[in-house]
Amino acid sequence: MKNSLLRLTAALLPLLALAAAPAPQRVTPMTPDVVASYNPILPQADFIRREAMVPMRDGTKLYTVIFMKKGTTNGPILLSRTPYDAKGSTDRTASLKVVDKLPIMYKEFVEDGYIIVQQDIRGLHNSEGTFVMNRPIVGPLNNTGIDESTDAYDTIDWLVKNVPESNGKVGTIGSSYLGFLTLASEINPHPALKAAVPQSPMVDGWMGDDWFHNGAYRTGGFDFGLSQSTGKADAGASVPVGTGDDYTRYLEAGSMADYARKYQIENVPFVQKLMQNPAYTEFWSGQAVDKWMAAHPLTVPTMLEVGQWDQEDSYGAPAVYKALKDKYEGSGLLHLVIGPWRHSGANHYGYELGDLTFNGDTALQWRQDNLKPFLDHYLKGAPDPHTPAAYTYATGINKWEASPRWPMGTPTPIYLTANSGVSFDKPGASGHDDYVSDPARPVPYLPRPITGDQWKTWLVTDQRFVDGRTDVLTYTGAPLTKAVHIMGAPQVDLFAATTGTDSDWVVKLIDVYPNENPEGASQGSKRDMSGFELPIGIEIFRGRYVDSFAQPHALTPGKVTEFKWNLPNVDHVFLPGHKIMVQVQSSLFPLYDRNPQSFVPNIFYAKAGDYRAARQSVFTGGNNASAVYLPIVP
């Protein structure tokens, strides 16, 4: 009887509160229609949201949002530090449900008692202080005593002392710039930091992440630099380029310095950092996070993650793994995940990418089957899931694979041959194939017109769009009689010459689908993959850096030179009936700036007369046998 009365009273309380509320004031047609405020987090919301200004050791306060489901107790903290507005990213929709407020990646965690924390880094959005792009760690490039590592330490220290619902254990997670910040949290880490998941982290902006790839400049760095450098008054500003074809826009602008002057961004500090430092000097090598990580003990269990077709930061996660594997592979502290995704694709839906479809939601599969058990173990005391050293998705056969190490494959050369072929047998006779590369007519990296809409999936674009161009060499093998499975980073070994004094070289490894497709669009399929030329890896190398990334020099016209570089890490199966293709070209525009093909001290400032056509020669067979070394597993 007593319990029944209690339940009845509880049910009546909201009605009694409404009955006791004062009647609204009478309104007239001239009553002002502005309210002082409105709090959309109503009492019936299923979550708690708090804001705090967390003090750092130098007195700077950082804006921090704390999110949890109501009733959470003894919950682990999942911390993301961000340059992309913590307030906005934790208020995505007007909803009373926590799973609607947060990005989809947090759904499984917040429903299971995790406390989600996001924080604006220094100088951005609602935090105090001064912003520095990819702030260097305290050391030769930073004598302030403050970096992203110390800020992470101070944040974690405050959280475990001031969030009473916490169990005192913290994990850090985040993608891209947030991946960089996650790695920084592991350097001299707080004792409460028990696990870290750097996703597609920015690691080395010169070698292969956001700003350059093997010395070739990625033009989008100017736009990103402006958006991050405009502070709070005009946060997220973009270059006012309007609409239309990016190919035409960049070509008409001239050099990248001309582009910067045209749009009046040449005085943006980060734009100057890029233009004043085109080579891999201490300015860039001192900021390489894989080197930072190698110089400090790894004490935090770390799961590095990257998309196989990451269009922004394909280099970073495998580079950190490579830097640490000799000491930590198999220790339980170091793990690598490669999924069939674009940049940050692991945090969204993973059913498809461009024209590719997979077996279900691959991103959700990873989060549920691999990521959450890993974090539950270290942050909640769940049983050890025995997370493998490498967890990769084999595209082509569409299944997840666990491996004890990375890479798994043995480098095996597939040679370019005469008559535009490829073969696992080395050609005896030497020869070469020629084409003219003209900076006035660079090879586009996407079918034109090129707009921002295509950027996310450009790395899986059907490469038939460059068929017929005389400045692209295509080498194609016979249909495979058995599957070829590669697990690792294919390695380019290109013997080439130019009539110029500088040159870019682009190599594409491509899986060519059979021209017959019984499941084609004519039979109701969403996509017809007949003859599809799927890029497995595309990468560029700027010729002036053939002997030294720090000290470029002119190429000798006509001299055969060996150029070596890696394609991105992959797990892929070329199926029987498919063909292996290799394409070679000398531009990938306007993703990368144009090489003038005549040596100048700084390509950013190349003049119109510096851009000259050159005859390019790719050598095959004999002592100059160009090849791509495939990391093949049985």
C-alpha positions in Angstrom: 0.0 0.0 0.0 2.8 2.4 0.9 4.6 1.7 -2.4 1.4 2.4 -4.4 1.0 5.7 -2.7 4.6 6.7 -3.5 4.1 5.8 -7.1 0.9 7.8 -7.3 2.5 10.8 -5.7 5.5 10.6 -8.1 3.1 10.6 -11.1 1.1 13.6 -9.8 4.1 15.8 -9.0 4.6 17.1 -12.5 0.8 17.9 -12.7 0.9 19.7 -9.3 3.9 21.7 -10.5 2.0 22.8 -13.5 -1.0 23.7 -11.5 1.2 25.8 -9.1 2.9 27.7 -11.9 1.9 31.3 -12.2 -0.3 32.3 -15.2 1.5 33.9 -18.1 1.2 37.7 -18.3 -1.4 39.1 -20.7 0.0 40.0 -24.1 -1.0 42.6 -26.6 -0.1 43.0 -30.3 2.8 45.3 -29.2 4.3 42.9 -26.6 8.0 42.5 -27.5 8.6 39.1 -29.1 12.0 38.4 -27.7 12.7 36.2 -24.7 15.8 36.7 -22.5 16.9 33.1 -23.0 15.7 29.5 -23.7 17.3 26.4 -22.3 16.6 23.5 -24.7 17.8 21.0 -22.2 14.5 20.3 -20.5 14.0 18.3 -17.3 12.9 15.2 -19.3 16.2 15.1 -21.3 18.1 11.8 -20.8 21.5 13.5 -20.4 23.5 15.9 -18.3 25.6 18.6 -20.0 28.1 20.8 -18.1 30.4 23.5 -19.2 33.7 24.4 -17.5 36.7 26.6 -18.0 39.5 24.3 -17.0 42.7 26.0 -15.8 46.1 25.1 -17.3 49.4 25.4 -15.4 50.0 28.8 -16.8 46.6 30.2 -15.9 45.0 29.9 -19.3 41.5 28.4 -19.2 40.2 26.0 -21.8 36.5 25.7 -22.6 35.3 22.1 -21.8 32.0 20.4 -22.3 31.1 17.3 -20.2 28.3 15.0 -21.4 26.8 11.9 -19.9 23.6 10.0 -19.7 21.5 10.6 -16.6 22.2 8.0 -13.9 25.9 7.5 -14.9 28.1 6.5 -12.0 31.6 5.2 -11.9 32.0 6.0 -15.6 35.2 6.3 -17.5 36.0 9.5 -19.3 36.5 9.6 -23.1 38.3 12.9 -23.8 38.7 14.6 -27.2 40.6 17.9 -27.5 39.7 19.8 -30.7 40.3 22.9 -32.8 36.8 22.4 -34.3 34.4 23.9 -31.7 33.6 21.7 -28.7 30.3 23.5 -28.2 29.0 22.9 -31.7 30.2 19.3 -31.9 28.3 18.4 -28.7 25.1 20.1 -29.7 24.5 18.7 -33.2 20.7 18.6 -33.0 17.8 20.0 -30.9 17.0 16.9 -29.0 16.4 15.5 -25.6 18.3 12.3 -26.3 22.0 12.1 -25.7 22.6 9.9 -28.8 21.2 12.7 -31.0 23.4 15.4 -29.4 26.7 13.6 -30.0 28.4 12.3 -33.1 27.4 8.7 -34.0 30.8 7.4 -33.0 29.9 7.9 -29.3 26.6 6.1 -29.3 27.8 2.7 -28.0 29.9 4.5 -25.4 27.5 7.0 -23.9 24.8 4.4 -23.7 27.1 2.3 -21.7 28.0 4.8 -19.0 31.0 6.6 -20.6 31.4 10.3 -19.9 32.1 12.2 -23.1 34.3 15.3 -22.8 35.3 17.7 -25.6 37.6 20.7 -25.1 38.6 23.6 -27.3 42.4 23.9 -27.5 44.2 27.1 -26.8 43.1 30.3 -28.7 40.2 28.7 -30.6 36.4 29.2 -30.1 35.6 29.5 -26.4 39.1 28.8 -25.0 41.6 31.4 -23.8 45.2 31.7 -25.0 47.0 31.7 -28.4 46.6 29.2 -31.2 49.6 27.6 -32.8 49.0 25.1 -35.6 50.2 21.7 -34.5 52.0 23.3 -31.6 55.5 21.7 -31.3 56.3 19.8 -28.2 58.4 21.5 -25.5 62.0 21.2 -26.8 64.1 22.8 -29.5 61.2 24.4 -31.3 59.2 25.4 -28.2 60.8 26.9 -25.1 57.5 28.0 -23.5 57.1 25.0 -21.2 53.5 24.6 -22.6 52.4 22.3 -25.3 49.5 20.0 -26.1 50.9 17.3 -23.9 50.9 19.5 -20.8 47.5 20.8 -21.6 46.2 17.3 -21.9 47.8 16.4 -18.6 46.3 19.4 -16.8 42.9 18.7 -18.3 42.9 15.1 -17.2 44.1 16.1 -13.8 41.1 18.5 -13.4 38.6 16.0 -14.8 39.4 13.2 -12.4 39.1 15.6 -9.5 36.0 17.5 -10.6 33.7 15.0 -12.3 32.2 13.0 -9.4 30.5 10.5 -11.7 33.9 9.4 -13.0 35.8 6.2 -12.1 39.1 8.1 -12.4 40.1 6.5 -15.7 40.5 8.4 -18.9 40.9 7.5 -22.5 41.8 10.0 -25.3 40.4 9.7 -28.8 40.0 11.8 -31.9 40.6 11.9 -35.7 42.8 14.1 -37.9 43.9 17.2 -35.9 42.3 15.5 -32.9 44.4 12.4 -33.7 47.5 14.6 -33.4 46.2 15.9 -30.0 45.5 12.3 -28.9 49.1 11.3 -29.6 50.3 14.4 -27.7 48.4 13.3 -24.7 50.6 10.2 -24.5 53.8 12.1 -24.1 54.6 12.3 -20.4 51.0 11.2 -19.8 48.9 11.7 -16.7 48.6 8.6 -14.6 44.9 8.5 -15.1 45.3 8.2 -18.9 44.7 4.5 -19.5 44.2 4.2 -23.2 44.5 6.2 -26.4 42.9 5.9 -29.9 44.6 8.3 -32.4 42.5 8.2 -35.6 44.0 9.3 -38.9 46.4 11.5 -36.9 48.3 14.4 -38.4 51.9 13.2 -37.8 54.3 14.6 -40.4 52.8 17.3 -42.5 55.8 17.3 -44.9 56.4 13.6 -45.5 52.9 12.5 -46.2 50.0 14.1 -44.3 48.3 17.4 -44.8 50.8 19.9 -46.2 53.2 18.0 -48.5 53.7 14.5 -49.8 57.3 13.6 -50.5 57.9 17.3 -51.1 55.0 18.1 -53.4 52.7 20.7 -51.9 49.0 20.0 -51.3 47.2 23.2 -52.3 44.4 22.9 -49.8 46.9 23.8 -47.0 46.4 27.5 -47.7 42.6 27.2 -47.2 42.9 25.2 -44.1 45.5 27.5 -42.7 43.2 30.5 -43.2 40.2 28.7 -41.6 42.2 27.9 -38.5 44.1 31.2 -38.2 41.3 33.7 -38.1 40.7 33.4 -34.4 37.4 33.9 -32.7 36.2 37.0 -34.5 36.0 35.3 -37.9 36.4 31.6 -37.0 36.4 29.2 -39.9 37.0 31.9 -42.6 37.5 30.5 -46.1 39.2 31.8 -49.2 36.5 33.5 -51.3 37.0 31.5 -54.5 33.3 31.3 -55.4 32.0 28.4 -57.5 33.3 26.6 -60.5 36.2 24.3 -61.5 39.2 24.3 -59.1 41.4 23.1 -62.0 40.8 26.3 -63.9 41.0 28.5 -60.8 44.4 27.3 -59.7 45.8 27.1 -63.3 44.8 30.7 -64.0 46.3 31.9 -60.6 49.8 30.8 -61.5 52.2 29.8 -58.7 51.0 29.2 -55.2 52.5 32.6 -54.2 50.4 34.2 -57.0 47.4 32.5 -55.6 48.1 33.7 -52.1 48.5 37.3 -53.3 45.4 37.1 -55.4 43.2 36.2 -52.4 45.2 38.3 -50.0 46.2 35.5 -47.6 50.0 35.9 -48.1 50.3 37.5 -44.7 48.5 34.7 -42.8 51.3 33.3 -40.6 50.7 29.7 -41.4 50.7 30.4 -45.1 54.1 32.0 -44.6 55.3 29.0 -42.6 54.5 26.8 -45.7 56.0 29.1 -48.3 59.2 29.8 -46.4 59.8 26.2 -45.7 59.4 24.1 -48.9 62.1 21.5 -47.9 62.3 19.0 -45.0 64.5 21.0 -42.7 64.4 21.0 -38.9 61.3 23.2 -39.2 59.3 20.2 -40.3 61.3 17.2 -39.0 61.3 18.7 -35.5 57.5 18.7 -35.6 57.2 15.0 -36.7 55.1 13.3 -34.1 56.4 9.8 -34.9 59.9 11.1 -33.9 58.4 12.5 -30.7 56.7 9.2 -29.9 59.9 7.2 -30.6 61.9 9.5 -28.2 59.5 8.8 -25.3 58.5 5.6 -23.6 55.1 4.2 -24.7 53.2 3.5 -21.5 49.6 4.1 -22.7 47.9 1.2 -24.6 47.4 2.7 -28.1 45.1 1.8 -31.0 46.2 3.7 -34.1 43.5 3.8 -36.8 43.5 5.0 -40.4 41.3 4.6 -43.5 42.8 2.7 -46.4 41.6 5.5 -48.7 42.3 8.4 -46.3 42.5 11.4 -48.6 44.1 13.6 -45.9 46.3 11.7 -43.4 47.2 8.3 -44.8 50.8 8.6 -43.6 50.5 9.3 -39.9 49.1 6.2 -38.1 51.3 3.7 -40.0 54.4 6.0 -39.5 53.9 6.0 -35.7 53.4 2.2 -35.7 56.6 1.8 -37.7 58.5 4.0 -35.3 57.4 2.0 -32.3 57.0 -1.6 -33.6 60.6 -2.8 -32.8 60.0 -2.1 -29.1 56.3 -2.6 -28.7 54.8 -4.8 -31.4 53.2 -7.8 -29.6 53.5 -6.1 -26.2 49.8 -5.3 -25.9 50.6 -1.6 -26.0 50.6 -1.0 -29.7 47.9 -1.7 -32.2 47.1 -0.7 -35.8 43.7 -0.6 -37.5 43.2 -0.1 -41.3 39.6 0.1 -42.4 37.9 0.6 -45.9 37.3 4.2 -45.2 38.0 7.8 -46.2 39.5 10.3 -43.8 37.6 10.0 -40.4 35.3 7.4 -42.0 35.6 5.2 -39.0 33.4 7.7 -37.1 30.5 7.6 -39.6 28.6 5.0 -41.4 30.8 2.4 -43.2 28.5 0.7 -45.7 30.2 2.1 -48.8 32.8 4.4 -50.2 32.2 6.0 -53.6 31.2 3.1 -55.9 32.4 0.5 -53.5 30.0 -1.4 -51.2 31.0 -3.5 -48.2 29.5 -6.3 -46.0 27.4 -4.1 -43.6 28.5 -1.1 -41.7 32.2 -1.7 -41.4 32.7 1.4 -39.1 30.1 0.1 -36.6 31.7 -3.4 -36.8 35.0 -2.0 -35.8 33.7 0.2 -33.0 31.6 -2.7 -31.6 34.0 -5.6 -32.1 37.4 -4.1 -31.7 37.4 -0.5 -30.3 34.9 -0.8 -27.5 36.2 -4.1 -26.1 39.7 -2.4 -26.1 38.5 0.6 -24.2 36.2 -1.4 -21.9 39.2 -3.4 -20.8 41.4 -0.5 -19.9 38.8 1.9 -18.7 36.1 -0.3 -17.1 38.1 -3.4 -16.1 36.4 -5.7 -18.6 38.1 -9.0 -19.6 41.1 -8.7 -21.9 39.8 -9.0 -25.5 43.4 -9.9 -26.7 43.3 -7.1 -29.3 45.6 -8.1 -32.2 48.6 -6.1 -33.2 46.9 -5.4 -36.5 43.2 -5.4 -37.4 42.6 -4.7 -41.1 39.8 -5.0 -43.6 40.7 -7.0 -46.7 39.0 -5.2 -49.5 38.3 -7.3 -52.5 37.0 -10.2 -50.3 35.4 -7.8 -47.8 36.3 -9.3 -44.4 38.2 -8.2 -41.2 41.5 -9.9 -40.5 43.5 -10.1 -37.3 47.3 -10.2 -37.7 50.2 -10.5 -35.2 52.3 -7.9 -36.9 52.4 -5.2 -39.7 53.2 -5.4 -42.5 52.3 -9.0 -43.1 53.4 -9.2 -46.8 56.8 -10.0 -48.4 57.9 -7.3 -50.9 57.6 -8.9 -54.3 58.3 -6.9 -57.5 55.9 -6.6 -60.3 57.8 -5.1 -63.2 56.7 -2.6 -65.8 57.4 -4.2 -69.2 57.6 -3.3 -72.8 54.3 -3.1 -74.7 52.6 -1.5 -71.7 52.5 -4.6 -69.5 53.3 -5.7 -66.0 54.8 -9.0 -65.0 56.2 -10.8 -61.9 59.0 -11.9 -64.2 61.8 -9.3 -64.7 62.2 -8.3 -68.3 65.7 -9.0 -69.7 65.7 -6.4 -72.4 65.9 -2.7 -71.4 63.7 0.0 -72.9 61.8 3.1 -72.1 58.4 4.7 -72.7 58.1 8.4 -73.2 55.5 11.1 -72.8 55.5 14.9 -72.7 54.5 16.6 -69.4 53.3 20.1 -69.9 52.6 22.3 -66.8 50.2 24.3 -69.0 48.0 21.1 -69.2 48.5 19.2 -66.0 46.8 15.8 -65.4 43.7 16.4 -63.2 43.3 14.2 -60.1 39.5 14.0 -60.7 37.2 14.2 -63.7 36.5 17.9 -64.4 34.9 20.1 -63.3 36.6 19.6 -59.9 34.7 20.8 -56.9 34.9 20.2 -53.2 32.0 17.7 -53.3 34.3 15.0 -54.8 37.2 15.4 -52.4 36.1 12.8 -49.8 36.1 9.8 -52.1 38.6 10.9 -54.8 41.0 8.0 -53.9 38.5 5.4 -55.2 37.5 7.2 -58.4 37.5 5.1 -61.5 40.8 5.9 -63.3 39.4 5.4 -66.8 38.9 9.2 -66.9 42.6 9.6 -67.9 42.5 7.0 -70.6 43.6 8.5 -73.9 45.8 11.2 -72.3 49.2 11.2 -74.0 50.8 12.3 -70.7 49.8 9.2 -68.7 51.6 5.8 -69.2 49.5 2.8 -68.4 50.9 -0.7 -67.8 48.4 -3.6 -67.5 48.9 -7.3 -66.7 47.0 -10.3 -68.0 43.9 -11.5 -66.1 45.0 -13.1 -62.9 44.6 -16.9 -62.6 44.8 -16.8 -58.8 44.2 -14.2 -56.1 47.0 -11.8 -55.1 46.7 -10.7 -51.5 48.8 -7.7 -50.3 49.1 -6.5 -46.7 51.4 -3.5 -46.2 52.7 -0.5 -48.1 53.5 -1.1 -51.8 56.9 0.3 -52.7 57.7 2.2 -55.9 61.1 1.7 -57.6 61.0 3.9 -60.6 63.8 4.4 -63.1 63.1 7.6 -65.0 64.6 10.6 -66.8 63.5 14.0 -67.8 64.6 16.7 -70.3 63.9 19.2 -67.6 65.8 20.0 -64.4 63.0 19.0 -62.0 60.0 16.7 -62.2 57.2 15.2 -60.2 56.4 11.5 -60.5 53.0 10.0 -59.7 52.4 6.3 -59.5 49.1 4.6 -59.2 48.5 0.9 -58.3 45.1 -0.1 -59.8 42.8 -3.1 -59.6 41.1 -3.5 -62.9 37.7 -5.3 -62.7 36.7 -7.7 -65.5 34.8 -6.0 -68.3 31.9 -8.5 -67.8 29.7 -8.0 -64.7 26.7 -10.3 -64.3 25.4 -8.0 -61.5 25.7 -4.9 -63.6 23.3 -2.0 -63.6 21.3 -3.4 -66.5 20.2 -6.2 -64.1 19.1 -3.8 -61.3 22.4 -3.4 -59.5 23.0 0.1 -58.0 26.4 0.2 -59.7 28.0 -1.4 -62.8 31.6 -2.2 -61.9 32.4 -3.7 -65.4 35.9 -2.7 -66.3 36.2 -0.4 -63.2 39.8 0.8 -62.5 40.0 1.0 -58.7 43.0 2.8 -57.3 44.6 0.8 -54.5 47.3 3.4 -53.9 48.3 6.7 -55.4 51.3 8.7 -54.3 53.6 11.5 -55.6 57.3 12.2 -55.4 59.0 15.5 -56.1 62.1 14.7 -58.1 64.4 17.5 -56.6 64.4 15.5 -53.3 65.8 12.3 -54.7 69.0 12.5 -52.7 68.0 14.6 -49.7 64.6 15.8 -48.5 66.4 18.7 -46.7 68.7 19.8 -49.5 67.0 19.6 -52.9 69.0 19.9 -56.1 68.4 20.1 -59.9 68.0 16.9 -61.9 70.5 16.3 -64.7 68.6 16.4 -68.0 68.5 13.0 -69.7 70.1 11.1 -66.7 68.4 7.9 -65.7 67.6 8.3 -61.9 66.1 5.8 -59.4 63.3 7.2 -57.4 61.9 5.3 -54.4 58.8 6.0 -52.3 55.9 4.2 -50.7 52.2 4.0 -51.5 49.7 4.0 -48.6 49.3 0.9 -46.4 46.6 -1.4 -47.6 45.0 -4.8 -47.1 43.6 -5.8 -50.5 43.0 -8.9 -52.6 43.2 -8.7 -56.4 40.7 -11.5 -57.4 41.1 -14.0 -60.2 40.0 -12.5 -63.5 41.0 -9.0 -62.4 44.1 -7.3 -63.7 46.9 -5.4 -62.0 47.6 -2.0 -63.5 50.2 0.7 -62.9 49.9 4.2 -64.2 52.7 6.8 -64.3 52.3 10.5 -64.8 53.9 13.8 -63.7 51.1 15.8 -62.3 48.0 15.4 -60.1 46.4 18.8 -60.3 45.2 20.8 -58.5 45.5 18.6 -55.5 49.2 19.2 -55.8 50.9 22.4 -57.1 52.5 22.2 -60.5 56.2 21.4 -60.7 57.6 24.0 -63.2 60.0 21.3 -64.5 62.8 23.7 -64.4 64.7 23.9 -61.1 63.9 27.0 -59.0 65.0 27.5 -55.4 61.4 27.7 -54.1 58.5 26.4 -56.3 56.0 28.5 -54.3 57.5 31.6 -56.0 57.9 30.1 -59.6 57.5 32.6 -62.4 55.4 32.1 -65.5 58.6 31.5 -67.6 59.8 28.8 -65.3 56.9 26.4 -66.3 58.2 24.4 -69.2 57.2 21.2 -71.0 59.5 18.3 -70.6 59.9 14.8 -72.2 59.7 12.1 -69.5 61.1 8.6 -69.9 60.2 5.6 -67.8 62.6 2.7 -68.1 61.8 -1.0 -68.1 63.9 -4.1 -67.9 67.7 -4.7 -67.7 69.6 -2.6 -65.1 66.8 0.0 -65.0 63.8 -2.3 -64.3 61.0 -0.1 -62.9 58.8 -2.0 -60.5 56.3 -1.8 -57.7 57.1 -4.1 -54.8 53.8 -5.6 -53.6 53.7 -6.9 -50.0 52.2 -10.3 -50.9 51.0 -12.8 -48.4 50.2 -16.5 -49.3 
